[in-house]
């Protein structure tokens, strides 16, 4: 769809939400205990699989296929569903599970770790999706961070999010980290005098949870970075798929690619400091 078409559609949707009784109510979705429990079961399964891979001596997912290494060294960024299907339906929601990887040539592992831990500047390094960022607290290798995210596809969604991130060195050449979202609040009328947060879990359901698992390995004259991003959204409501589906089905993959691209670009810039 041309850019002007997307912008016009966004304006029409905003007008409908403002003028048509019940339109915004039809978009609303609530996070239920059943949905949360299904996500937590999925996360436990993901973490068990990661632990099994590490126990077997395999650190990086991407090394399962030599073609992936060649593609990465050629400058490509990979993003694939973690399982056969990228989406797992759960009660009143969808779980999105994607694996991605990038190769950053000419950098060291400490260089990349320092770059990704530079949370106060993520709003610069990871823009335009990250609108604002700051480190809230740090205890050793444990970070608590704030990110304001803006996701734009057909409609624009702004979210205030907080995350607990833990880093763990494996050896001189390998690191891993995991990030759990601890709070995600949708922002209504973002950037306007009437800006306000919707109650957590009582919003449009564009993003309820976002957990990610990162692995870093220095080899081949650079650093391989891979990420498994697991997110939870609402399901696609009958009759509103034309509006909701592009947001909740396309953005997980697109956001992962954008994040890996920014990680590569910022690590290369960070090296020059």
N, C-alpha and C positions, 0 to 999 in steps of 0.2 A: 504494500500500500504506500503511495507517495506520502511524503512528510506532511504536505498541506492537507491531505485527506485524513490522516491520523489526528492532526490538530483540530480539524473541523468536527470529527467524530467526538473527540474529547469534550469540545464545547457543547455539543448537542447532549451528551450524557450529563454534563454538569447542569445544563438547563433543565433536563428532565428530572434530575434529582431535586432541583429547587422548586419546580412548578407542578410536577405530577404527584398527587397524593399516593402514598404507598410505594413509590418506585424505590426510594432508599430503603424502606423496610424490606422490600423483596430482595435487595442485595445483602441484607444483614445476615450474619451467621454467628452462632455461638459455639465456643469451644466446650465440648462436653467431657465429663470424666472418661467415658468410653473411648473417645478420640485420643485423649492424652495417654491413657493406658496402652492403647495400641501402638502409639509412637514410642513409648518407653520400652515395650517389648521388642520393637524393631531395633532400637538403639542397643539393647543388650545383645541382640543377635549380631549386629555389626561389630560390636566390641569383641565378642567371642571369636568372630572370624579373624579380626585383626590379631588377636592374641595367638590364634592357631598359626597364622602366617609367620609371626615372629618366632614362635616356638620351633617351627620347621626350618628356620634359618633364612626365610625369604623376607626381605625388608620392604622392597618396593613392588607394588602391583605391576608397574609398567615393565618389569623385567620378565614377566611371564611370556612376553612376545618380543623377539628381537626386532621385529618391524616397528614396534613402538619406539624403541631407542633410536632407530635410524630416523624416524619421522621427527622426533624431538630435536635431534642434533641438526636436522635440516631447518629448524626454526618453527615447526608447527606446534600448536597447542592442542592437546588431546582432551576430549570430553566424551565419556561413554556412560551408559547406564550401568550401575553396579551389578544389576541382575538382568535377567532377560527383559524385564519391563522396567522402564524408568519410573513408573508410578505404581504404588500399591494402594488399592482402595481400602479404607478403614471406615468404621462407622462415622458418618458425617464429615469425612475428610479424605485427604490424599497424602501419602508419604512419597516424597521425591528423593531418590538416592542416586547421586552421580559421582563418578570418579573422573578426575582430570589430572593432567601433568604438563609440566613445562621444563625446558632445559635452559639454564642461565649460564652462558659461556663466560669464561674469564673472571669469575668471582670465586670467593672462598666461602665455606660454610659459615664462619663467624660473620662475614659481611652480610649474608642473606638473613641470618637470624637477627642481627642488629636492625636490619631494615624492616622486617616484619614486626618487630617489637617496638617500633617507633610510632606508637599509637597516637600521639598528639598530632602527628602529621599524616595520618591516614586520610584525612579529609583532602589533603593535597595529592597524596600518592594514589588514592583509590577513587578519586572523583571521576565523573560526576555522580556515581552511584552513592558514594559516601559523602554526605553533605557536611557533616560535622563529626568530630571525634575527639576523645580525650581519655587519658589514663586516669581512672578513678582511684586505684590503689595497686600496690605491688608488695608482695611478700616473697622474696627470693625469686623462684621461677614461676610463681603464680601471679597472674594479672587479672584485674577486674577493669573492664573497659566499657566506655559508652560510644555508640555509633548511631548517628542519624542517617538512615538509609532512604534513598529516593529511587523508586522503581517506576519506570515509565514505559508502558506498552498499552496502547489504546487509551488507558487512563493513567493518571499519575498517583502513586501511592507513597506516602511518607510515613516512616516508622521510627520511633525512638526505641533503641534496643540496648541491652546490657548483656555482657558475656563474661564468663569465667574462662580463662585460658591458662593451661599448664604446659610448660615446656620440659622436655626430658632429653638430656644428651644420652645417646646410646654408646658411642665411642668417639674417637677423634674425627671421624668422617661422617657420622650419622646423628641426626636429631629427629625427634618427633614431638608433636603437640596435639592437644585436643582442646576444642572450644565448645562450651555449652552455653546456649542462650538462657539467661536467667529472667529476662523481662523483655517483652515486645509489645509496644503500644502503638496503635495506629493514630496518626495525627490528622484531625479534620481541619480544613481550611489552612493548611500549612503555609507559613510565611505572611499571613494576613493578621490584622489586629484581632480577629476573632479566632485565632488558632487555639485548638484545645485537643487534649488527648481523649480518645474514646476509652472506656473501661477495658482493661486487659481481658482478652478473651470474649469481649462483647463488641465485635466490630464487623468488618466485611470478610474477614478470614483469609486475606491475601498472604499472610505469613504469621503463623502461630509459634513455630519453633524453628530453630536453625542450629544444628550441631555439626561440627566439622572435625575431621581427623587429618592431620598434616604429617608428611614425612619428607625429610631433607637428606640428600646424600651427595657428598662431594666426590666426584670422579670424572674421568674423561675431560679434564681441563675446565671444569665448571661445577655447577650444582644442579642436580635434578630435584624438582619440587613436585610433589603430588598431593592431591587433596581429595578426600571423600566428603562431600557435602550432603547432609541429610536434612530435609526441611519438611514441615507439616503445614498444609493449607486446608482450606475448606474443600468440599467436593464441588462439582460443576452442577449448578441448579438447573432444573428443567426450564427451558424457555429463555434462559439468560446465558447460555453457553457462548453465544457470539461475543458477549462482553467479558465474561469471567475467564473462559478457557485460555485466551492468549496470555493473560496475566499469570495464571497459576501453572500452566503447562509449559510455556516457553521460557519464562524467566529463570527457573533454576539452572538450566544449562547455560543460558546466556550470561547469567551472573557469575557462574563458575569460570567461564572463559575470560570474562572481564577481570575477575579477581586474579587469575593466574597471569594474565597479560600485564596487569599493573604491578604484580609482585616482581615479574622479570624487569620491567622498566625501572621501577624504583630501586631495586637492588643494584642495577647497573649505574644509576645516578648516585646512589648512596656510596658506591665504591670510590667515587671521585672526590669525596669530601676529605 
